Amino acid sequence: MAILWDPQAYIESGVCDAEIPNQGLSHFDFGQDGTYATGGNRWFFKCIGGPGGRHFMQHQTPQSPQAAFIRENNAFFTNQNVNAGEIWYLGYFHRIDRIDGKGVWQSPAIASGDKNFEIENNGLRWHLGLGNWDPLAAPAQDAVGRAAQYTTWVGNPTYHLNSALEINDIFPHNVSPYSSSTPVRMDYERWYACVLELKVAVDTTGWAKGYVNGQKFSEYLDIKTWSDAFGVINITGVAYGGTIAQGAYDAPPHIRKISGWIVTDELATLQARGYFSDPSITPTTLVVGKRRVLI
């Protein structure tokens, strides 16, 4: 059992409201092609208002951002060999806040989606996407003609290990009550707990499942989930925000908050840390006699 990627202790140790350094002693490489150096991808430590009292990372985008890219710093990440039959999880908490009430993504005419959180190896990319993407039904429009809500999805872009099941790089929602016509709906200004579950298989004995607040919305069984194109089955990296509003690339300025980013094969750890429950619901401790109970 292993926790491969878990930078939360680093986030908890950060100075509140200070900028998170790029590389150096940080766990993170920010931006692509020098965008961090030009101030295009600045992230900050935040200490108040996180899910379950956690600290979190915060970024305010400019107008029409192409990405909010984060990759793990290689000094803190070792390529992890995995074995067929193992089950690995990518988990995180996230929140999207609007500025001036403007929805982030297009709706309904133009698909606009984020790569969001990814797990990678040579010949493989799995992610939980974010936004509005065909074939999932588009959300209603807000007062300024943008998406009033958004959704997430399981995606396998670039390499298409199960192309017969994919539509436009993603796997439609297929666990009742969710479907392409009734996908998960997510609100702005609210924290969510998200999990991608992958059973390792270079044949068709694997699976991919997606969860929001413990509710399963996608389950694809008997599929190929890993590539052994380079003679080894491994995890080579994790990334966030490779694209924002891809397709339209016209997202207005908004605020992104992320916490609890983890890659592990320890289901019990995820359960204990609240990845399968609603982080917007905070249990209240009540003293009854000499006992403390949750209400």
C-alpha positions in Angstrom: 0.0 0.0 0.0 1.3 3.4 -0.9 0.6 7.1 -1.0 2.4 8.3 -4.1 1.5 12.0 -4.2 0.2 13.9 -1.2 1.5 17.5 -0.9 -1.2 18.6 1.7 1.4 18.8 4.5 3.3 21.3 2.4 0.2 23.3 1.8 -0.6 23.3 5.6 2.8 24.5 6.4 2.6 27.5 4.0 2.5 31.1 5.2 -1.1 32.3 4.9 -1.7 34.5 1.8 2.0 34.1 0.7 2.7 33.2 -2.9 3.6 29.5 -3.4 7.2 29.4 -4.8 7.9 27.8 -8.2 10.3 24.9 -8.0 13.0 25.4 -5.5 11.7 24.0 -2.2 8.2 23.8 -3.6 6.5 20.6 -4.6 5.2 22.2 -7.8 6.2 23.4 -11.2 3.8 26.1 -12.3 3.0 27.2 -15.9 4.3 26.2 -19.3 6.7 28.0 -21.5 7.7 30.6 -18.9 4.1 31.7 -18.1 4.9 31.6 -14.4 7.8 34.0 -14.8 5.5 36.6 -16.4 3.0 36.4 -13.6 0.5 34.4 -15.5 0.1 31.5 -13.1 0.5 32.7 -9.5 -0.8 30.5 -6.7 -1.1 31.4 -3.0 -1.4 29.6 0.3 -4.8 30.1 1.9 -5.7 29.1 5.4 -9.3 30.0 6.0 -12.4 28.5 4.4 -11.0 25.2 3.1 -12.8 21.9 3.1 -13.0 20.4 6.6 -10.7 23.2 7.9 -7.9 22.3 5.5 -5.6 24.9 4.0 -5.7 25.2 0.2 -4.1 26.7 -2.9 -5.8 29.6 -4.6 -5.3 31.1 -8.1 -7.1 34.0 -9.8 -7.1 33.7 -13.5 -6.8 36.5 -16.0 -9.3 37.0 -18.8 -9.4 34.1 -21.3 -6.7 31.9 -19.6 -5.3 29.1 -21.7 -4.3 27.1 -18.6 -3.6 27.1 -14.9 -0.9 24.5 -15.2 0.6 22.7 -12.3 2.9 19.7 -12.5 4.6 17.9 -9.6 8.1 19.0 -9.1 10.4 16.0 -10.1 12.4 16.4 -7.0 9.3 15.2 -5.0 8.0 12.6 -7.4 9.4 9.2 -8.3 8.1 7.2 -11.2 6.0 4.5 -9.5 5.8 1.0 -11.0 2.4 -0.5 -10.7 1.1 -4.0 -11.2 -1.9 -5.4 -13.1 -4.9 -5.8 -10.9 -3.9 -2.9 -8.5 -6.5 -0.2 -7.9 -5.2 3.4 -7.8 -7.1 6.6 -6.8 -6.7 10.2 -7.8 -8.5 12.4 -5.3 -8.9 16.1 -4.6 -11.2 18.9 -3.2 -11.9 21.8 -5.5 -14.0 25.0 -5.6 -14.6 27.5 -8.4 -15.6 31.0 -7.4 -17.1 33.5 -9.9 -16.1 37.1 -10.2 -19.0 39.6 -10.9 -21.3 36.6 -11.2 -20.0 35.4 -14.5 -20.0 31.7 -15.2 -16.7 30.3 -16.2 -17.6 28.0 -19.2 -19.7 28.4 -22.3 -23.2 27.1 -22.5 -24.8 25.7 -24.6 -23.5 26.3 -28.1 -19.7 25.9 -27.7 -18.1 23.1 -25.6 -15.6 24.5 -23.2 -13.8 22.1 -20.8 -10.7 21.8 -18.6 -8.2 19.0 -18.5 -8.4 19.6 -14.7 -6.6 16.8 -12.7 -4.6 14.1 -14.5 -2.7 11.0 -13.8 -0.1 10.1 -16.5 2.3 7.5 -17.9 4.0 7.0 -21.2 1.1 6.3 -23.5 -1.6 7.2 -21.0 -3.6 10.1 -19.7 -6.6 9.8 -17.4 -8.3 12.8 -15.9 -11.4 14.1 -14.3 -12.4 17.0 -16.5 -14.3 20.1 -15.6 -16.8 22.5 -17.3 -19.2 21.8 -20.1 -18.4 19.2 -22.8 -20.3 17.3 -25.4 -21.9 14.7 -25.1 -23.0 15.7 -21.7 -26.1 17.9 -21.7 -25.2 21.6 -21.3 -26.3 23.5 -18.2 -28.7 26.4 -18.2 -27.3 29.8 -18.9 -26.8 32.5 -16.3 -27.8 36.1 -16.5 -24.8 36.9 -18.7 -25.2 34.0 -21.1 -22.6 31.6 -19.6 -22.9 28.3 -17.8 -24.9 28.7 -14.6 -23.4 25.4 -13.4 -20.8 22.9 -14.5 -20.0 19.2 -14.5 -17.1 16.8 -14.4 -16.3 13.6 -16.3 -13.9 10.7 -16.7 -11.6 11.3 -19.7 -8.8 9.5 -21.5 -7.5 12.0 -24.1 -4.7 11.6 -26.6 -4.1 7.9 -26.4 -7.7 6.6 -26.5 -7.3 3.1 -25.0 -11.1 2.4 -25.3 -12.1 4.5 -28.3 -15.3 2.6 -28.9 -16.6 3.8 -25.5 -15.5 7.4 -25.8 -17.3 10.4 -27.2 -15.1 13.4 -27.8 -12.4 12.1 -25.5 -14.7 11.4 -22.6 -16.8 8.6 -21.1 -20.5 9.7 -20.7 -22.0 9.4 -17.3 -23.7 6.0 -17.0 -24.6 5.4 -13.3 -28.2 6.1 -12.4 -29.5 8.8 -11.9 -26.7 10.2 -14.0 -26.4 10.0 -17.8 -25.5 12.1 -20.8 -28.8 13.9 -20.6 -28.7 14.2 -16.7 -25.1 14.6 -15.8 -23.7 15.7 -12.4 -24.5 19.4 -11.8 -22.0 21.3 -9.7 -22.4 24.8 -8.3 -19.9 27.7 -8.0 -18.8 28.9 -4.6 -19.0 25.4 -3.2 -16.4 22.8 -2.3 -16.6 19.3 -3.9 -14.7 16.0 -3.2 -13.8 14.2 -6.4 -12.2 10.8 -6.9 -11.0 8.9 -10.0 -10.7 5.1 -9.4 -8.6 3.1 -11.9 -7.9 -0.7 -11.9 -4.6 -1.3 -13.6 -4.9 -3.5 -16.8 -3.0 -3.6 -20.0 -5.7 -6.0 -21.3 -9.5 -5.6 -21.0 -9.8 -6.5 -17.3 -9.5 -3.0 -15.8 -12.1 -0.4 -14.9 -12.5 3.4 -14.5 -14.9 5.0 -12.1 -15.7 8.6 -11.2 -17.2 10.0 -7.9 -18.3 13.4 -6.7 -19.0 13.7 -2.9 -19.2 9.9 -2.8 -21.8 9.6 -5.5 -20.6 7.4 -8.4 -21.5 9.0 -11.8 -19.4 6.8 -14.2 -18.4 3.1 -14.1 -16.7 1.4 -17.1 -15.7 -2.2 -16.5 -13.7 -4.6 -18.6 -11.6 -2.0 -20.2 -7.9 -1.3 -20.9 -6.6 1.3 -18.4 -2.9 1.3 -18.7 -0.2 1.3 -21.4 2.9 -0.9 -21.5 4.2 0.7 -24.7 7.6 1.3 -23.1 7.9 -2.1 -21.5 6.9 -1.0 -18.0 3.6 -0.3 -16.2 4.0 2.8 -14.1 2.8 6.3 -13.1 5.1 9.0 -14.4 3.4 12.1 -13.2 0.3 14.1 -12.1 -0.9 17.4 -13.4 -3.6 20.0 -13.0 -5.1 22.6 -15.3 -3.5 21.8 -18.6 -6.3 23.7 -20.4 -9.1 26.0 -19.2 -12.4 26.2 -21.2 -10.7 24.3 -24.1 -12.6 24.9 -27.3 -13.8 28.3 -26.5 -10.8 29.6 -24.5 -12.8 32.6 -23.4 -13.3 32.1 -19.6 -13.7 35.3 -17.7 -11.5 36.0 -14.6 -12.4 33.6 -11.8 -10.9 32.0 -8.7 -9.7 28.4 -8.4 -9.2 26.7 -5.1 -7.7 23.2 -4.6 -6.9 21.1 -1.6 -6.1 17.5 -0.6 -4.6 16.5 -4.0 -3.6 12.8 -3.6 -2.7 9.7 -5.6 -2.8 6.5 -3.6 -3.9 2.9 -3.6 -5.2 3.2 0.0 -9.0 3.3 -0.2 -9.2 3.5 3.6 -7.1 6.7 3.6 -9.5 8.4 1.2 -12.5 7.3 3.2 -11.0 8.5 6.5 -10.1 11.9 5.0 -13.6 12.5 3.6 -13.1 12.1 -0.1 -16.4 10.1 -0.3 -18.6 12.7 1.5 -19.8 16.2 0.9 -17.1 18.7 2.2 -19.7 21.5 2.4 -21.4 19.6 5.2 -19.4 20.1 8.4 -20.3 17.6 11.2 -21.1 19.3 14.5 -19.8 17.8 17.8 -22.3 17.7 20.6 -21.4 16.7 24.1 -23.9 14.2 25.5 -23.0 13.3 29.1 -19.4 12.1 28.8 -19.8 11.2 25.1 -19.2 13.3 22.0 -21.5 12.5 19.1 -21.8 13.9 15.6 -25.1 15.5 14.6 
